[in-house]
Amino acid sequence: MVESGETSPSHAPDELLSIGEMSRRTGVAVSALHFYEKLNLIASTRTPGNQRRYPRHMLRRVSLITVSKRLGIPLADVQEAFADVPLTETPSHEDWQRASRRWKRDLERRREGIERLERELTGCIGCGCLSMKACGLLNPDDALGSQGSGPQRLQDLEDSDD
């Protein structure tokens, strides 16, 4: 407990955390931390005894990865968002702001696509017409098959946002 007039102990920015401490502080399994490190989402150093030590600033990265996973954001998108955020040194405020702006643009595109799909599905399911000619979601006679597999109309919309 901190008594009146005392300050709480501060943590040095270059403080290193064990993998167990990272797991405890973030709620992320040790195996997941290993996986994130293989993907270069996070980084550690090694002690002379070959134990991992994580710089304190990795706590923020792991927390953002956790939030992303809860929102259904693929790790490849997290990698892209973190691309310009330094891995081996403490990121600056500007580094995080730049990543945030990039991520926000991506999330806005995703939201627009989901809202568009919601409108189309609501109209299609709600109308009950079952018309292969009038429905904007269907692909009569596999007309889009030559363009590749998957939902071509949605992929076209995503590509046009870039």
N, C-alpha and C positions, 0 to 999 in steps of 0.2 A: 504494500500500500504506500502511496506517495503522501508524505505529510505536507502540511501547509508550507508554502515557500519553496518546496523542492520541485524539481522538474522530473518528469518521467524519463527513464533511460532512453536515449535515442539510439537508433541503429545506424551503424556506419553503412554508407551506400555500397561499400565494397565487401560487406559481410557476406560470407558464404554459408549456404544452408545445405545440410545433408539431404539425401533423397527422402529419407524418412520424415524430416522436418517439412520439406516441400509437400509431401503427400498429406501430412497432418494439417498444414496451414491451408492447403487448397481443396482438400477433400478428394483429390484425384489419386487413383491407385498408382502404385509404383510402376506397374506394368504399362500403364497409360503414359506415364512420364517418359519411360524408355521409348515408347512408340513415338511420342511427340518429338523426342530428341532425334530419332532416326529420320523423321520428316523435316528436320531442321527448323521446327517451330520454336524449339527452346534449345539451350546449349548449357553444357556443364564443363567444369574443369575436373582434373583428376588429382587426387592426393598422391604422395609417394607410395601409399598402399593401394592405389588404383580405385579408390572410392570416389564416387561422383560428389561434386560440390557445385551448387547452383548459386549464381549471383542473386542477390536479393531482388533485383529488378525483374527476374523471371516470374516472380509471384503474379505480377500484373498480366504477363503474357498467358500464363496458365489459367488465370481467372477469366480472361477474355476468350480463350479456347473453350472453357467450360460453358460460358454463356452462349457462345456460338453453337455448340453442340445441342444445348437445350432448345435453341431456336431452329434447329434443323439445318444449319448452315454447314455445307461440306468443308472438310478440312482443307481441301484444295483452295477454296475461297479464302479461308483464314490465311493460308500461306501467301496468297496473292496480296491480301490486305497488309500483311506483315513484311512484304518484300523490301520496303525501304526503311524499315525500323531496325536499327542496329541490333545485332544478336550478341556481340561480344563486349559491348560497352553499354552503360546506362543510357537509354534513349532520352532525348530531350523532349521538352513540351512540344516543340514544332514537329518532331518526328511522329509523335502520337497524333497530333492534329492532322498532319498530312494523311496518315493511315485512316483516320476517322473520316475525313472527307471522301476518300476513295471508297471506303466501305459504305458510307451513306449513299453514294450514287448507285452502288450495286444493289443495296437494299431497296432503294426507290424503284429501280428497274424490276426487281423481283415482285414488289408489291403491286406495281402496275400490271404485270403479267398475271398475277393471281386474281386481281380485280377484274381483268378482262375475261379470264377463264370463268370466273364466278358469274359474270353477266351472261356469257354465252351458254353456260350450263343451265342457268336458271331459265333462260328463254327456251332452250331445247327441251329440258325435262318438263318444264311447266306447260309448254304448248301441246305436247302430246301428238303432234302432227305425223310423226314417223315418216316424214317426207325425205327420201334420199336425194331429191333434187333441190329442195329449198333450204335444208339444214346447213348452216355454215360450219358446223363441227364435223360433219361426215365427209367421207372421201369416196364418192360414188365411183364404181368401177376402178378403184385403186389408181385414180388419175395422178396422185402424188407419189406413187410407188417408185417411179423412175428417179425421184430426187433423193432417195435413201430411206433408211428405216426410221421408225419413230414418228412422233407428232410433228410433221413438217410445217404445218401452219403456225404452231407455237414456236418452233425453232426459227422460222422466218421472222416472226415478230421480235424475238430476242436478238437475232442478228441485226435487224434494222435499228436497234437501240444503240448499237456500238458506234 
